[in-house]
Amino acid sequence: MRILFIGDIVGRPGRQLIKTGLAALVSRHEVDFVIANAENAAAGAGLTREIGDDLLDLGVDVMTSGNHIWDKREAFAYIGAEPRLIRPANFPAGAPGNGSYVARTDAGVSVGVINAMGRVFMTASLDDPFAVVLRELDAVRQRARIVFVDFHAEATSEKIAMGWHLDGRVTAVVGTHTHVQTADERILPKGTAYLTDVGMSGPHDSIIGVQVEPSLNRFLTGLPQRFEVASGNPRLNAVVVDADEKTGLATDIERLSYSLDELTQLAEDERPVRSSV
């Protein structure tokens, strides 16, 4: 089977990319299951019920998140009511929601999705992601052979370490959070697909999604700035992983990067031809 994972959806530009091109991407790449990191989908920080429901209606099967999941207050109630939205499993005990979810494709194949968050240069109060992800995996493995892990982390070394930690145990480990797509996709020796960061689905004429001037001024002056989501050069970054349903291991991994114009053309190309009869 084939799984599409979409990198961090940022604000309205990111949502427009999904609206314009997701159905066409699913068709063109013969995708069976769609996962998207949605923690920045609402104005670049957080997620609302309305936006989450829209993403699910557009064809996203499971939404992962990270350090911005609590930025919108309504997310606390939404994550409890919508199991297809998951948060990092290594938040301390008592956090709303769950760190994993098992779904079934239209063909009846179970797919487990696990979300975890790194601690290097991130929130220090998180539990150990390397231990927590194994506990989460034990539970998910009882219901799904195919397991996809979104490791939301800053440090490249920590992400690579998680890839090796889970090699042969899960189908894929992909990184999110930095909003910059890396070019190190590979199948690790024991059969796990790996990519350090899937990248960002949002405005790429920006500084990781926000307008250049205020972000640059913060670096130049050290003073607080008001950040707003940028709009220029919207691009969708994603990865497609082929999985063996019998072994649960990966057989191929491919990075994707589409501009809005390219997605628009793809949608036109994939549109069913109507009969004139």
BAVORO-399248 format. One line per 10 residues: their letters; for each residue x, y, z of C-alpha. Coordinates in Angstrom, 3 decimals. Layout:
<atoms>
A = X/Y/Z ~ ...
</atoms>
This chain:
<atoms>
MRILFIGDIV = 0.000/0.000/0.000 ~ 1.002/3.629/-0.438 ~ 0.965/6.309/2.285 ~ 1.179/10.064/1.697 ~ 2.505/12.227/4.528 ~ 2.106/16.001/4.136 ~ 4.585/18.309/5.873 ~ 3.479/21.012/8.336 ~ 0.435/22.820/6.926 ~ 0.967/26.530/7.620
GRPGRQLIKT = -1.972/28.941/7.687 ~ -4.342/29.771/4.860 ~ -1.714/29.254/2.108 ~ -1.102/25.733/3.360 ~ -4.792/24.944/3.555 ~ -5.285/26.234/0.004 ~ -2.620/23.826/-1.224 ~ -4.517/20.941/0.348 ~ -7.832/22.125/-1.060 ~ -6.389/22.561/-4.533
GLAALVSRHE = -4.239/19.503/-4.870 ~ -4.839/16.725/-2.345 ~ -7.383/14.782/-4.387 ~ -5.159/15.032/-7.460 ~ -2.084/13.909/-5.506 ~ -3.976/10.900/-4.190 ~ -5.020/10.028/-7.726 ~ -1.662/10.643/-9.428 ~ 0.405/8.770/-6.821 ~ -2.209/6.053/-6.185
VDFVIANAEN = -2.304/6.846/-2.473 ~ -4.231/4.622/-0.064 ~ -3.833/6.640/3.143 ~ -3.111/10.308/3.950 ~ -1.441/11.759/7.068 ~ -0.776/15.478/7.564 ~ 0.880/17.509/10.289 ~ -1.740/20.169/11.046 ~ -0.473/21.946/14.149 ~ 0.152/25.223/12.268
AAAGAGLTRE = -2.933/25.142/10.052 ~ -4.768/27.914/11.922 ~ -3.013/31.222/11.209 ~ 0.370/29.562/11.514 ~ -0.010/28.411/15.119 ~ -2.503/25.853/16.355 ~ -5.608/24.157/15.005 ~ -9.322/24.877/15.306 ~ -12.206/22.442/15.066 ~ -13.466/24.068/11.865
IGDDLLDLGV = -10.099/23.832/10.128 ~ -9.470/20.297/11.354 ~ -12.860/19.126/10.134 ~ -12.220/20.766/6.758 ~ -8.898/18.924/6.381 ~ -10.560/15.621/7.190 ~ -13.332/16.356/4.682 ~ -10.698/17.093/2.024 ~ -9.246/13.609/2.426 ~ -6.743/13.682/5.297
DVMTSGNHIW = -7.142/10.446/7.282 ~ -5.061/11.319/10.370 ~ -3.702/14.666/11.618 ~ -0.501/14.788/13.656 ~ 0.800/17.778/15.604 ~ 3.598/19.015/17.861 ~ 4.547/21.892/20.133 ~ 1.870/24.250/18.769 ~ -1.076/21.901/19.317 ~ -2.318/23.867/22.345
DKREAFAYIG = -1.993/27.351/20.784 ~ -5.742/27.546/20.085 ~ -7.790/27.023/23.240 ~ -10.509/25.069/21.459 ~ -7.958/22.393/20.591 ~ -8.248/21.062/24.151 ~ -11.870/20.035/23.554 ~ -11.407/19.165/19.892 ~ -8.588/16.692/20.446 ~ -10.727/14.858/22.980
AEPRLIRPAN = -13.649/14.613/20.574 ~ -11.733/13.832/17.360 ~ -9.513/10.727/17.660 ~ -8.061/11.296/14.179 ~ -6.193/14.298/15.638 ~ -3.269/13.092/17.726 ~ -0.622/14.893/19.761 ~ 2.907/13.869/20.784 ~ 2.625/10.761/22.942 ~ 5.356/11.951/25.297
FPAGAPGNGS = 3.450/14.906/26.732 ~ 3.229/14.351/30.501 ~ 0.352/12.339/31.945 ~ -2.913/14.252/32.005 ~ -2.551/15.953/28.619 ~ -5.753/15.723/26.558 ~ -5.927/13.450/23.554 ~ -3.853/10.487/22.466 ~ -0.425/9.965/20.957 ~ -1.484/7.366/18.425
YVARTDAGVS = -4.402/6.244/16.291 ~ -5.199/3.133/14.261 ~ -7.311/3.629/11.142 ~ -8.544/1.342/8.398 ~ -8.226/2.074/4.704 ~ -11.084/1.592/2.255 ~ -9.480/-1.747/1.403 ~ -9.625/-2.823/5.052 ~ -5.911/-2.467/5.883 ~ -5.136/-1.190/9.377
VGVINAMGRV = -2.602/1.650/9.634 ~ -1.178/2.871/12.912 ~ 0.066/6.444/13.299 ~ 2.260/7.514/16.224 ~ 3.240/11.093/17.085 ~ 6.209/11.930/19.336 ~ 8.201/15.091/20.037 ~ 11.895/15.635/20.572 ~ 13.435/17.274/23.633 ~ 16.658/18.799/22.234
FMTASLDDPF = 16.049/22.582/21.881 ~ 12.362/21.886/22.604 ~ 10.117/21.731/25.685 ~ 12.139/20.303/28.566 ~ 9.109/18.921/30.436 ~ 8.419/16.190/27.888 ~ 8.824/12.526/28.748 ~ 11.565/10.482/27.062 ~ 10.390/10.054/23.435 ~ 12.552/6.982/22.833
AVVLRELDAV = 10.942/5.052/25.678 ~ 7.420/6.379/25.118 ~ 7.367/5.542/21.418 ~ 8.155/1.898/22.199 ~ 5.279/1.704/24.687 ~ 2.972/3.315/22.138 ~ 4.201/0.911/19.478 ~ 3.413/-2.111/21.643 ~ -0.222/-0.997/21.833 ~ -0.524/-0.066/18.159
RQRARIVFVD = 1.111/-3.301/16.965 ~ -1.759/-5.301/18.451 ~ -4.065/-3.801/15.793 ~ -1.835/-2.737/12.877 ~ 1.204/-4.150/11.081 ~ 1.846/-0.921/9.177 ~ 2.967/1.856/11.548 ~ 3.949/5.417/10.567 ~ 5.780/7.709/13.044 ~ 5.839/11.526/12.930
FHAEATSEKI = 8.762/12.669/15.093 ~ 8.308/16.410/15.667 ~ 11.768/17.623/16.630 ~ 14.329/20.378/16.124 ~ 17.670/18.557/16.243 ~ 18.721/16.553/13.209 ~ 20.757/14.220/15.395 ~ 17.745/13.393/17.577 ~ 15.605/12.657/14.522 ~ 18.252/10.401/12.979
AMGWHLDGRV = 18.645/8.632/16.319 ~ 14.900/7.930/16.371 ~ 15.121/6.498/12.866 ~ 17.782/4.018/13.927 ~ 15.948/3.334/17.195 ~ 12.864/2.209/15.268 ~ 14.517/0.617/12.229 ~ 12.796/-2.679/11.516 ~ 10.098/-1.955/14.073 ~ 7.929/0.471/12.085
TAVVGTHTHV = 7.146/1.225/8.470 ~ 8.412/4.803/8.455 ~ 9.887/7.520/10.650 ~ 9.630/11.036/9.264 ~ 10.553/14.310/10.908 ~ 8.524/17.501/11.116 ~ 8.887/20.928/12.797 ~ 11.762/22.680/10.991 ~ 9.628/23.476/7.893 ~ 12.599/22.753/5.612
QTADERILPK = 12.517/19.599/3.485 ~ 15.683/17.535/3.707 ~ 17.113/15.356/0.935 ~ 18.167/12.305/2.960 ~ 15.278/9.950/2.269 ~ 16.278/6.301/2.447 ~ 15.245/2.824/3.495 ~ 17.249/1.924/6.592 ~ 18.945/-1.518/6.698 ~ 16.115/-3.298/8.531
GTAYLTDVGM = 13.369/-1.884/6.309 ~ 12.138/1.379/7.834 ~ 11.694/4.395/5.552 ~ 13.320/7.538/6.940 ~ 13.398/11.285/6.169 ~ 14.785/13.877/8.599 ~ 12.167/16.520/7.739 ~ 9.246/16.387/5.334 ~ 9.189/20.186/5.070 ~ 6.364/22.711/4.989
SGPHDSIIGV = 3.144/23.048/3.058 ~ 2.789/26.798/3.038 ~ 4.447/30.031/1.836 ~ 8.095/29.416/0.988 ~ 8.974/33.086/0.309 ~ 9.143/33.500/4.064 ~ 11.172/32.564/7.099 ~ 9.745/29.115/7.876 ~ 6.246/30.342/7.063 ~ 6.107/33.849/8.528
QVEPSLNRFL = 6.704/37.200/6.846 ~ 10.385/37.917/6.293 ~ 10.671/41.463/7.671 ~ 9.473/40.939/11.280 ~ 11.335/37.648/11.587 ~ 14.519/39.200/10.216 ~ 14.122/42.223/12.498 ~ 13.969/39.960/15.506 ~ 17.334/38.503/14.566 ~ 18.775/41.975/13.851
TGLPQRFEVA = 17.455/43.764/16.926 ~ 16.585/41.079/19.460 ~ 13.291/42.888/20.059 ~ 9.820/41.264/20.086 ~ 7.999/41.305/16.756 ~ 4.477/40.502/15.607 ~ 4.642/37.494/13.310 ~ 2.116/36.977/10.521 ~ 1.861/34.116/8.044 ~ 3.448/35.027/4.711
SGNPRLNAVV = 1.750/34.430/1.376 ~ 4.405/34.212/-1.353 ~ 5.373/31.078/-3.252 ~ 3.067/28.502/-1.634 ~ 4.494/24.987/-1.995 ~ 3.372/21.607/-0.719 ~ 6.099/19.379/0.719 ~ 5.270/15.739/1.283 ~ 6.602/12.203/1.138 ~ 5.147/8.989/-0.276
VDADEKTGLA = 6.050/5.671/1.332 ~ 5.291/2.256/-0.163 ~ 4.644/-0.387/2.486 ~ 4.525/-4.173/2.317 ~ 1.245/-5.188/3.940 ~ 2.626/-8.589/4.974 ~ 5.807/-7.420/6.701 ~ 4.831/-3.865/7.627 ~ 8.176/-2.653/6.276 ~ 8.828/-0.033/3.600
TDIERLSYSL = 9.801/-0.830/0.037 ~ 10.209/2.714/-1.310 ~ 10.200/6.363/-0.244 ~ 9.854/9.452/-2.467 ~ 9.965/13.154/-1.594 ~ 7.390/15.444/-3.207 ~ 7.406/19.218/-3.692 ~ 4.678/20.973/-5.669 ~ 3.969/24.664/-6.215 ~ 0.369/25.870/-6.147
DELTQLAEDE = 0.488/26.277/-9.926 ~ 1.743/22.730/-10.336 ~ -1.009/21.405/-8.081 ~ -3.592/23.368/-10.036 ~ -2.339/21.809/-13.258 ~ -2.213/18.377/-11.653 ~ -5.817/18.758/-10.524 ~ -6.792/19.668/-14.083 ~ -4.884/16.712/-15.499 ~ -6.425/14.266/-13.015
RPVRSSV = -9.979/15.551/-13.452 ~ -12.221/12.772/-14.861 ~ -13.215/13.331/-18.467 ~ -16.986/13.663/-18.748 ~ -18.710/11.768/-21.463 ~ -20.520/13.894/-24.044 ~ -23.051/11.131/-24.646
</atoms>
